[in-house]
Amino acid sequence: MSERRFRAGCGRERVGPSDLSEIAYTDLAFPECPTCRHRIEPEGGPAFCRWIATDRPSPMEALSRFRLDEDGA
């Protein structure tokens, strides 16, 4: 199986399976974890950090092309 690089919000990177686009890191052992911008705290579930594949487009990329006219519509 080939591998792929993943990056957390704190900038740490790791290698994981190439068939994944994200990894849920549930250990949250790093000092930055409580304030990480990739941290998710689902209702009724444990907190985790999203490690996103470095070779995939940002989930916010589509929003960067979105424009409102002067009326806000």
PDB file of N, CA, C and O in Angstrom, chain B, residues numbered from 101:
ATOM      1  N   MET B 101       0.845  -1.181   0.000  1.00  0.00           N
ATOM      2  CA  MET B 101       0.000   0.000   0.000  1.00  0.00           C
ATOM      3  C   MET B 101       0.889   1.243   0.000  1.00  0.00           C
ATOM      4  O   MET B 101       1.863   1.323   0.749  1.00  0.00           O
ATOM      5  N   SER B 102       0.543   2.206  -0.846  1.00  0.00           N
ATOM      6  CA  SER B 102       1.333   3.431  -0.878  1.00  0.00           C
ATOM      7  C   SER B 102       0.928   4.344   0.278  1.00  0.00           C
ATOM      8  O   SER B 102      -0.092   4.139   0.937  1.00  0.00           O
ATOM      9  N   GLU B 103       1.756   5.349   0.498  1.00  0.00           N
ATOM     10  CA  GLU B 103       1.542   6.257   1.632  1.00  0.00           C
ATOM     11  C   GLU B 103       1.327   7.674   1.163  1.00  0.00           C
ATOM     12  O   GLU B 103       1.616   8.020   0.018  1.00  0.00           O
ATOM     13  N   ARG B 104       0.813   8.491   2.066  1.00  0.00           N
ATOM     14  CA  ARG B 104       0.483   9.891   1.789  1.00  0.00           C
ATOM     15  C   ARG B 104       0.830  10.705   3.037  1.00  0.00           C
ATOM     16  O   ARG B 104       0.755  10.188   4.152  1.00  0.00           O
ATOM     17  N   ARG B 105       1.211  11.979   2.858  1.00  0.00           N
ATOM     18  CA  ARG B 105       1.530  12.861   3.981  1.00  0.00           C
ATOM     19  C   ARG B 105       0.280  13.582   4.456  1.00  0.00           C
ATOM     20  O   ARG B 105      -0.566  13.975   3.654  1.00  0.00           O
ATOM     21  N   PHE B 106       0.172  13.751   5.775  1.00  0.00           N
ATOM     22  CA  PHE B 106      -0.942  14.446   6.407  1.00  0.00           C
ATOM     23  C   PHE B 106      -0.401  15.540   7.308  1.00  0.00           C
ATOM     24  O   PHE B 106       0.678  15.400   7.885  1.00  0.00           O
ATOM     25  N   ARG B 107      -1.153  16.640   7.430  1.00  0.00           N
ATOM     26  CA  ARG B 107      -0.726  17.773   8.260  1.00  0.00           C
ATOM     27  C   ARG B 107      -1.860  18.185   9.192  1.00  0.00           C
ATOM     28  O   ARG B 107      -3.022  18.259   8.791  1.00  0.00           O
ATOM     29  N   ALA B 108      -1.497  18.451  10.437  1.00  0.00           N
ATOM     30  CA  ALA B 108      -2.442  18.948  11.436  1.00  0.00           C
ATOM     31  C   ALA B 108      -2.437  20.475  11.418  1.00  0.00           C
ATOM     32  O   ALA B 108      -1.595  21.088  10.762  1.00  0.00           O
ATOM     33  N   GLY B 109      -3.367  21.079  12.130  1.00  0.00           N
ATOM     34  CA  GLY B 109      -3.448  22.534  12.203  1.00  0.00           C
ATOM     35  C   GLY B 109      -2.223  23.175  12.826  1.00  0.00           C
ATOM     36  O   GLY B 109      -1.916  24.332  12.538  1.00  0.00           O
ATOM     37  N   CYS B 110      -1.517  22.438  13.677  1.00  0.00           N
ATOM     38  CA  CYS B 110      -0.308  22.960  14.323  1.00  0.00           C
ATOM     39  C   CYS B 110       0.906  22.883  13.400  1.00  0.00           C
ATOM     40  O   CYS B 110       1.971  23.406  13.726  1.00  0.00           O
ATOM     41  N   GLY B 111       0.744  22.225  12.241  1.00  0.00           N
ATOM     42  CA  GLY B 111       1.844  22.109  11.292  1.00  0.00           C
ATOM     43  C   GLY B 111       2.579  20.782  11.358  1.00  0.00           C
ATOM     44  O   GLY B 111       3.408  20.496  10.494  1.00  0.00           O
ATOM     45  N   ARG B 112       2.294  19.962  12.367  1.00  0.00           N
ATOM     46  CA  ARG B 112       2.938  18.654  12.435  1.00  0.00           C
ATOM     47  C   ARG B 112       2.503  17.808  11.240  1.00  0.00           C
ATOM     48  O   ARG B 112       1.386  17.951  10.743  1.00  0.00           O
ATOM     49  N   GLU B 113       3.376  16.945  10.793  1.00  0.00           N
ATOM     50  CA  GLU B 113       3.070  16.069   9.669  1.00  0.00           C
ATOM     51  C   GLU B 113       3.365  14.620  10.038  1.00  0.00           C
ATOM     52  O   GLU B 113       4.202  14.330  10.892  1.00  0.00           O
ATOM     53  N   ARG B 114       2.652  13.728   9.370  1.00  0.00           N
ATOM     54  CA  ARG B 114       2.903  12.299   9.518  1.00  0.00           C
ATOM     55  C   ARG B 114       2.525  11.607   8.223  1.00  0.00           C
ATOM     56  O   ARG B 114       1.867  12.190   7.360  1.00  0.00           O
ATOM     57  N   VAL B 115       2.942  10.376   8.099  1.00  0.00           N
ATOM     58  CA  VAL B 115       2.636   9.576   6.916  1.00  0.00           C
ATOM     59  C   VAL B 115       1.540   8.584   7.287  1.00  0.00           C
ATOM     60  O   VAL B 115       1.528   8.030   8.387  1.00  0.00           O
ATOM     61  N   GLY B 116       0.617   8.370   6.346  1.00  0.00           N
ATOM     62  CA  GLY B 116      -0.470   7.430   6.564  1.00  0.00           C
ATOM     63  C   GLY B 116      -0.881   6.790   5.257  1.00  0.00           C
ATOM     64  O   GLY B 116      -0.258   7.028   4.223  1.00  0.00           O
ATOM     65  N   PRO B 117      -1.927   5.979   5.294  1.00  0.00           N
ATOM     66  CA  PRO B 117      -2.386   5.269   4.095  1.00  0.00           C
ATOM     67  C   PRO B 117      -2.841   6.219   2.991  1.00  0.00           C
ATOM     68  O   PRO B 117      -3.482   7.233   3.267  1.00  0.00           O
ATOM     69  N   SER B 118      -2.516   5.897   1.762  1.00  0.00           N
ATOM     70  CA  SER B 118      -2.842   6.776   0.630  1.00  0.00           C
ATOM     71  C   SER B 118      -4.325   6.777   0.283  1.00  0.00           C
ATOM     72  O   SER B 118      -4.786   7.668  -0.430  1.00  0.00           O
ATOM     73  N   ASP B 119      -5.076   5.805   0.768  1.00  0.00           N
ATOM     74  CA  ASP B 119      -6.496   5.761   0.428  1.00  0.00           C
ATOM     75  C   ASP B 119      -7.347   6.666   1.327  1.00  0.00           C
ATOM     76  O   ASP B 119      -8.564   6.732   1.157  1.00  0.00           O
ATOM     77  N   LEU B 120      -6.722   7.362   2.277  1.00  0.00           N
ATOM     78  CA  LEU B 120      -7.445   8.297   3.147  1.00  0.00           C
ATOM     79  C   LEU B 120      -7.167   9.733   2.730  1.00  0.00           C
ATOM     80  O   LEU B 120      -6.081  10.032   2.232  1.00  0.00           O
ATOM     81  N   SER B 121      -8.139  10.632   2.928  1.00  0.00           N
ATOM     82  CA  SER B 121      -7.905  12.053   2.665  1.00  0.00           C
ATOM     83  C   SER B 121      -7.741  12.824   3.974  1.00  0.00           C
ATOM     84  O   SER B 121      -7.229  13.943   3.975  1.00  0.00           O
ATOM     85  N   GLU B 122      -8.175  12.230   5.087  1.00  0.00           N
ATOM     86  CA  GLU B 122      -8.028  12.818   6.414  1.00  0.00           C
ATOM     87  C   GLU B 122      -7.820  11.704   7.426  1.00  0.00           C
ATOM     88  O   GLU B 122      -8.214  10.557   7.215  1.00  0.00           O
ATOM     89  N   ILE B 123      -7.187  12.079   8.535  1.00  0.00           N
ATOM     90  CA  ILE B 123      -7.019  11.159   9.658  1.00  0.00           C
ATOM     91  C   ILE B 123      -7.580  11.853  10.893  1.00  0.00           C
ATOM     92  O   ILE B 123      -7.318  13.037  11.107  1.00  0.00           O
ATOM     93  N   ALA B 124      -8.339  11.139  11.700  1.00  0.00           N
ATOM     94  CA  ALA B 124      -8.836  11.667  12.970  1.00  0.00           C
ATOM     95  C   ALA B 124      -7.827  11.281  14.050  1.00  0.00           C
ATOM     96  O   ALA B 124      -7.660  10.103  14.366  1.00  0.00           O
ATOM     97  N   TYR B 125      -7.161  12.287  14.608  1.00  0.00           N
ATOM     98  CA  TYR B 125      -6.163  12.059  15.657  1.00  0.00           C
ATOM     99  C   TYR B 125      -6.859  12.248  17.003  1.00  0.00           C
ATOM    100  O   TYR B 125      -7.194  13.374  17.370  1.00  0.00           O
ATOM    101  N   THR B 126      -7.076  11.173  17.734  1.00  0.00           N
ATOM    102  CA  THR B 126      -7.847  11.235  18.969  1.00  0.00           C
ATOM    103  C   THR B 126      -7.007  11.313  20.236  1.00  0.00           C
ATOM    104  O   THR B 126      -7.543  11.600  21.306  1.00  0.00           O
ATOM    105  N   ASP B 127      -5.708  11.065  20.142  1.00  0.00           N
ATOM    106  CA  ASP B 127      -4.857  11.086  21.335  1.00  0.00           C
ATOM    107  C   ASP B 127      -4.730  12.504  21.906  1.00  0.00           C
ATOM    108  O   ASP B 127      -4.718  12.679  23.124  1.00  0.00           O
ATOM    109  N   LEU B 128      -4.637  13.511  21.036  1.00  0.00           N
ATOM    110  CA  LEU B 128      -4.521  14.929  21.426  1.00  0.00           C
ATOM    111  C   LEU B 128      -3.449  15.151  22.491  1.00  0.00           C
ATOM    112  O   LEU B 128      -3.687  15.819  23.497  1.00  0.00           O
ATOM    113  N   ALA B 129      -2.265  14.581  22.256  1.00  0.00           N
ATOM    114  CA  ALA B 129      -1.182  14.598  23.234  1.00  0.00           C
ATOM    115  C   ALA B 129      -0.227  15.782  23.108  1.00  0.00           C
ATOM    116  O   ALA B 129       0.629  15.961  23.974  1.00  0.00           O
ATOM    117  N   PHE B 130      -0.345  16.601  22.053  1.00  0.00           N
ATOM    118  CA  PHE B 130       0.580  17.707  21.858  1.00  0.00           C
ATOM    119  C   PHE B 130       0.093  18.947  22.614  1.00  0.00           C
ATOM    120  O   PHE B 130      -1.113  19.106  22.803  1.00  0.00           O
ATOM    121  N   PRO B 131       0.989  19.817  23.044  1.00  0.00           N
ATOM    122  CA  PRO B 131       0.598  21.000  23.816  1.00  0.00           C
ATOM    123  C   PRO B 131      -0.368  21.926  23.061  1.00  0.00           C
ATOM    124  O   PRO B 131      -1.180  22.611  23.683  1.00  0.00           O
ATOM    125  N   GLU B 132      -0.284  21.949  21.721  1.00  0.00           N
ATOM    126  CA  GLU B 132      -1.143  22.830  20.926  1.00  0.00           C
ATOM    127  C   GLU B 132      -2.549  22.273  20.726  1.00  0.00           C
ATOM    128  O   GLU B 132      -3.436  22.998  20.276  1.00  0.00           O
ATOM    129  N   CYS B 133      -2.767  21.018  21.045  1.00  0.00           N
ATOM    130  CA  CYS B 133      -4.050  20.364  20.748  1.00  0.00           C
ATOM    131  C   CYS B 133      -5.285  21.105  21.278  1.00  0.00           C
ATOM    132  O   CYS B 133      -6.282  21.176  20.559  1.00  0.00           O
ATOM    133  N   PRO B 134      -5.271  21.658  22.494  1.00  0.00           N
ATOM    134  CA  PRO B 134      -6.488  22.325  22.974  1.00  0.00           C
ATOM    135  C   PRO B 134      -6.920  23.521  22.127  1.00  0.00           C
ATOM    136  O   PRO B 134      -8.099  23.875  22.129  1.00  0.00           O
ATOM    137  N   THR B 135      -5.995  24.151  21.404  1.00  0.00           N
ATOM    138  CA  THR B 135      -6.341  25.333  20.613  1.00  0.00           C
ATOM    139  C   THR B 135      -6.147  25.133  19.112  1.00  0.00           C
ATOM    140  O   THR B 135      -6.179  26.099  18.350  1.00  0.00           O
ATOM    141  N   CYS B 136      -5.946  23.894  18.686  1.00  0.00           N
ATOM    142  CA  CYS B 136      -5.702  23.615  17.275  1.00  0.00           C
ATOM    143  C   CYS B 136      -6.899  24.021  16.415  1.00  0.00           C
ATOM    144  O   CYS B 136      -8.047  23.784  16.790  1.00  0.00           O
ATOM    145  N   ARG B 137      -6.628  24.627  15.272  1.00  0.00           N
ATOM    146  CA  ARG B 137      -7.703  25.050  14.376  1.00  0.00           C
ATOM    147  C   ARG B 137      -8.358  23.873  13.655  1.00  0.00           C
ATOM    148  O   ARG B 137      -9.411  24.035  13.040  1.00  0.00           O
ATOM    149  N   HIS B 138      -7.749  22.700  13.725  1.00  0.00           N
ATOM    150  CA  HIS B 138      -8.335  21.499  13.123  1.00  0.00           C
ATOM    151  C   HIS B 138      -9.062  20.641  14.160  1.00  0.00           C
ATOM    152  O   HIS B 138      -9.573  19.571  13.827  1.00  0.00           O
ATOM    153  N   ARG B 139      -9.113  21.102  15.421  1.00  0.00           N
ATOM    154  CA  ARG B 139      -9.767  20.338  16.497  1.00  0.00           C
ATOM    155  C   ARG B 139     -11.281  20.383  16.327  1.00  0.00           C
ATOM    156  O   ARG B 139     -11.858  21.432  16.036  1.00  0.00           O
ATOM    157  N   ILE B 140     -11.909  19.236  16.511  1.00  0.00           N
ATOM    158  CA  ILE B 140     -13.365  19.128  16.424  1.00  0.00           C
ATOM    159  C   ILE B 140     -13.856  18.479  17.705  1.00  0.00           C
ATOM    160  O   ILE B 140     -13.287  17.494  18.177  1.00  0.00           O
ATOM    161  N   GLU B 141     -14.915  19.040  18.259  1.00  0.00           N
ATOM    162  CA  GLU B 141     -15.503  18.498  19.482  1.00  0.00           C
ATOM    163  C   GLU B 141     -16.967  18.162  19.211  1.00  0.00           C
ATOM    164  O   GLU B 141     -17.850  18.978  19.477  1.00  0.00           O
ATOM    165  N   PRO B 142     -17.229  16.970  18.685  1.00  0.00           N
ATOM    166  CA  PRO B 142     -18.607  16.607  18.353  1.00  0.00           C
ATOM    167  C   PRO B 142     -19.453  16.392  19.611  1.00  0.00           C
ATOM    168  O   PRO B 142     -18.957  15.945  20.645  1.00  0.00           O
ATOM    169  N   GLU B 143     -20.722  16.716  19.497  1.00  0.00           N
ATOM    170  CA  GLU B 143     -21.641  16.505  20.604  1.00  0.00           C
ATOM    171  C   GLU B 143     -21.763  15.015  20.876  1.00  0.00           C
ATOM    172  O   GLU B 143     -22.065  14.234  19.973  1.00  0.00           O
ATOM    173  N   GLY B 144     -21.530  14.627  22.116  1.00  0.00           N
ATOM    174  CA  GLY B 144     -21.673  13.229  22.489  1.00  0.00           C
ATOM    175  C   GLY B 144     -20.523  12.330  22.088  1.00  0.00           C
ATOM    176  O   GLY B 144     -20.614  11.112  22.239  1.00  0.00           O
ATOM    177  N   GLY B 145     -19.441  12.903  21.579  1.00  0.00           N
ATOM    178  CA  GLY B 145     -18.301  12.096  21.164  1.00  0.00           C
ATOM    179  C   GLY B 145     -16.998  12.705  21.623  1.00  0.00           C
ATOM    180  O   GLY B 145     -16.975  13.848  22.080  1.00  0.00           O
ATOM    181  N   PRO B 146     -15.910  11.961  21.510  1.00  0.00           N
ATOM    182  CA  PRO B 146     -14.610  12.491  21.937  1.00  0.00           C
ATOM    183  C   PRO B 146     -14.060  13.521  20.949  1.00  0.00           C
ATOM    184  O   PRO B 146     -14.332  13.458  19.750  1.00  0.00           O
ATOM    185  N   ALA B 147     -13.293  14.458  21.468  1.00  0.00           N
ATOM    186  CA  ALA B 147     -12.638  15.457  20.625  1.00  0.00           C
ATOM    187  C   ALA B 147     -11.568  14.778  19.784  1.00  0.00           C
ATOM    188  O   ALA B 147     -10.999  13.761  20.179  1.00  0.00           O
ATOM    189  N   PHE B 148     -11.303  15.360  18.615  1.00  0.00           N
ATOM    190  CA  PHE B 148     -10.238  14.840  17.754  1.00  0.00           C
ATOM    191  C   PHE B 148      -9.713  15.972  16.888  1.00  0.00           C
ATOM    192  O   PHE B 148     -10.334  17.028  16.769  1.00  0.00           O
ATOM    193  N   CYS B 149      -8.566  15.733  16.292  1.00  0.00           N
ATOM    194  CA  CYS B 149      -7.945  16.697  15.383  1.00  0.00           C
ATOM    195  C   CYS B 149      -7.944  16.102  13.982  1.00  0.00           C
ATOM    196  O   CYS B 149      -7.665  14.917  13.800  1.00  0.00           O
ATOM    197  N   ARG B 150      -8.260  16.937  12.992  1.00  0.00           N
ATOM    198  CA  ARG B 150      -8.228  16.501  11.587  1.00  0.00           C
ATOM    199  C   ARG B 150      -6.827  16.695  11.035  1.00  0.00           C
ATOM    200  O   ARG B 150      -6.318  17.815  10.991  1.00  0.00           O
ATOM    201  N   TRP B 151      -6.211  15.607  10.617  1.00  0.00           N
ATOM    202  CA  TRP B 151      -4.949  15.666   9.896  1.00  0.00           C
ATOM    203  C   TRP B 151      -5.327  15.515   8.432  1.00  0.00           C
ATOM    204  O   TRP B 151      -5.817  14.463   8.024  1.00  0.00           O
ATOM    205  N   ILE B 152      -5.106  16.550   7.643  1.00  0.00           N
ATOM    206  CA  ILE B 152      -5.567  16.599   6.256  1.00  0.00           C
ATOM    207  C   ILE B 152      -4.412  16.288   5.306  1.00  0.00           C
ATOM    208  O   ILE B 152      -3.290  16.750   5.513  1.00  0.00           O
ATOM    209  N   ALA B 153      -4.691  15.505   4.267  1.00  0.00           N
ATOM    210  CA  ALA B 153      -3.663  15.146   3.288  1.00  0.00           C
ATOM    211  C   ALA B 153      -3.058  16.410   2.677  1.00  0.00           C
ATOM    212  O   ALA B 153      -3.782  17.320   2.275  1.00  0.00           O
ATOM    213  N   THR B 154      -1.741  16.458   2.611  1.00  0.00           N
ATOM    214  CA  THR B 154      -1.058  17.652   2.100  1.00  0.00           C
ATOM    215  C   THR B 154      -1.210  17.815   0.595  1.00  0.00           C
ATOM    216  O   THR B 154      -1.022  18.914   0.073  1.00  0.00           O
ATOM    217  N   ASP B 155      -1.547  16.738  -0.112  1.00  0.00           N
ATOM    218  CA  ASP B 155      -1.671  16.825  -1.569  1.00  0.00           C
ATOM    219  C   ASP B 155      -3.107  17.045  -2.027  1.00  0.00           C
ATOM    220  O   ASP B 155      -3.393  16.979  -3.222  1.00  0.00           O
ATOM    221  N   ARG B 156      -3.981  17.296  -1.119  1.00  0.00           N
ATOM    222  CA  ARG B 156      -5.383  17.538  -1.502  1.00  0.00           C
ATOM    223  C   ARG B 156      -5.687  19.024  -1.352  1.00  0.00           C
ATOM    224  O   ARG B 156      -5.109  19.682  -0.487  1.00  0.00           O
ATOM    225  N   PRO B 157      -6.570  19.561  -2.164  1.00  0.00           N
ATOM    226  CA  PRO B 157      -6.910  20.978  -2.057  1.00  0.00           C
ATOM    227  C   PRO B 157      -7.542  21.288  -0.704  1.00  0.00           C
ATOM    228  O   PRO B 157      -8.197  20.437  -0.101  1.00  0.00           O
ATOM    229  N   SER B 158      -7.341  22.492  -0.247  1.00  0.00           N
ATOM    230  CA  SER B 158      -7.950  22.930   1.011  1.00  0.00           C
ATOM    231  C   SER B 158      -9.460  22.873   0.896  1.00  0.00           C
ATOM    232  O   SER B 158     -10.004  23.190  -0.162  1.00  0.00           O
ATOM    233  N   PRO B 159     -10.163  22.471   1.970  1.00  0.00           N
ATOM    234  CA  PRO B 159     -11.622  22.470   1.919  1.00  0.00           C
ATOM    235  C   PRO B 159     -12.193  23.881   1.749  1.00  0.00           C
ATOM    236  O   PRO B 159     -13.357  24.033   1.380  1.00  0.00           O
ATOM    237  N   MET B 160     -11.396  24.897   2.010  1.00  0.00           N
ATOM    238  CA  MET B 160     -11.855  26.283   1.879  1.00  0.00           C
ATOM    239  C   MET B 160     -11.530  26.884   0.511  1.00  0.00           C
ATOM    240  O   MET B 160     -11.903  28.024   0.236  1.00  0.00           O
ATOM    241  N   GLU B 161     -10.845  26.136  -0.342  1.00  0.00           N
ATOM    242  CA  GLU B 161     -10.431  26.659  -1.642  1.00  0.00           C
ATOM    243  C   GLU B 161     -11.619  27.140  -2.477  1.00  0.00           C
ATOM    244  O   GLU B 161     -11.533  28.188  -3.117  1.00  0.00           O
ATOM    245  N   ALA B 162     -12.703  26.405  -2.482  1.00  0.00           N
ATOM    246  CA  ALA B 162     -13.881  26.803  -3.261  1.00  0.00           C
ATOM    247  C   ALA B 162     -14.437  28.134  -2.760  1.00  0.00           C
ATOM    248  O   ALA B 162     -14.924  28.939  -3.553  1.00  0.00           O
ATOM    249  N   LEU B 163     -14.367  28.366  -1.468  1.00  0.00           N
ATOM    250  CA  LEU B 163     -14.870  29.627  -0.917  1.00  0.00           C
ATOM    251  C   LEU B 163     -14.012  30.824  -1.344  1.00  0.00           C
ATOM    252  O   LEU B 163     -14.508  31.950  -1.392  1.00  0.00           O
ATOM    253  N   SER B 164     -12.752  30.597  -1.648  1.00  0.00           N
ATOM    254  CA  SER B 164     -11.880  31.706  -2.048  1.00  0.00           C
ATOM    255  C   SER B 164     -12.314  32.310  -3.383  1.00  0.00           C
ATOM    256  O   SER B 164     -11.972  33.452  -3.690  1.00  0.00           O
ATOM    257  N   ARG B 165     -13.060  31.550  -4.168  1.00  0.00           N
ATOM    258  CA  ARG B 165     -13.555  32.056  -5.458  1.00  0.00           C
ATOM    259  C   ARG B 165     -14.951  32.670  -5.350  1.00  0.00           C
ATOM    260  O   ARG B 165     -15.449  33.251  -6.314  1.00  0.00           O
ATOM    261  N   PHE B 166     -15.574  32.543  -4.195  1.00  0.00           N
ATOM    262  CA  PHE B 166     -16.932  33.050  -3.993  1.00  0.00           C
ATOM    263  C   PHE B 166     -16.904  34.563  -3.790  1.00  0.00           C
ATOM    264  O   PHE B 166     -16.125  35.074  -2.985  1.00  0.00           O
ATOM    265  N   ARG B 167     -17.752  35.266  -4.519  1.00  0.00           N
ATOM    266  CA  ARG B 167     -17.815  36.728  -4.419  1.00  0.00           C
ATOM    267  C   ARG B 167     -19.263  37.183  -4.288  1.00  0.00           C
ATOM    268  O   ARG B 167     -20.152  36.660  -4.960  1.00  0.00           O
ATOM    269  N   LEU B 168     -19.487  38.150  -3.424  1.00  0.00           N
ATOM    270  CA  LEU B 168     -20.798  38.772  -3.283  1.00  0.00           C
ATOM    271  C   LEU B 168     -20.767  40.085  -4.025  1.00  0.00           C
ATOM    272  O   LEU B 168     -19.736  40.756  -4.063  1.00  0.00           O
ATOM    273  N   ASP B 169     -21.907  40.468  -4.626  1.00  0.00           N
ATOM    274  CA  ASP B 169     -21.943  41.790  -5.240  1.00  0.00           C
ATOM    275  C   ASP B 169     -22.121  42.844  -4.160  1.00  0.00           C
ATOM    276  O   ASP B 169     -22.197  42.494  -2.983  1.00  0.00           O
ATOM    277  N   GLU B 170     -22.187  44.090  -4.508  1.00  0.00           N
ATOM    278  CA  GLU B 170     -22.248  45.183  -3.542  1.00  0.00           C
ATOM    279  C   GLU B 170     -23.497  45.117  -2.668  1.00  0.00           C
ATOM    280  O   GLU B 170     -23.489  45.640  -1.554  1.00  0.00           O
ATOM    281  N   ASP B 171     -24.572  44.483  -3.147  1.00  0.00           N
ATOM    282  CA  ASP B 171     -25.802  44.368  -2.364  1.00  0.00           C
ATOM    283  C   ASP B 171     -25.744  43.187  -1.395  1.00  0.00           C
ATOM    284  O   ASP B 171     -26.677  42.994  -0.615  1.00  0.00           O
ATOM    285  N   GLY B 172     -24.686  42.404  -1.426  1.00  0.00           N
ATOM    286  CA  GLY B 172     -24.550  41.256  -0.549  1.00  0.00           C
ATOM    287  C   GLY B 172     -25.271  40.021  -1.040  1.00  0.00           C
ATOM    288  O   GLY B 172     -25.431  39.054  -0.295  1.00  0.00           O
ATOM    289  N   ALA B 173     -25.708  40.044  -2.290  1.00  0.00           N
ATOM    290  CA  ALA B 173     -26.438  38.890  -2.827  1.00  0.00           C
ATOM    291  C   ALA B 173     -25.532  38.044  -3.702  1.00  0.00           C
ATOM    292  O   ALA B 173     -25.970  37.028  -4.243  1.00  0.00           O
TER     293      ALA B 173
END
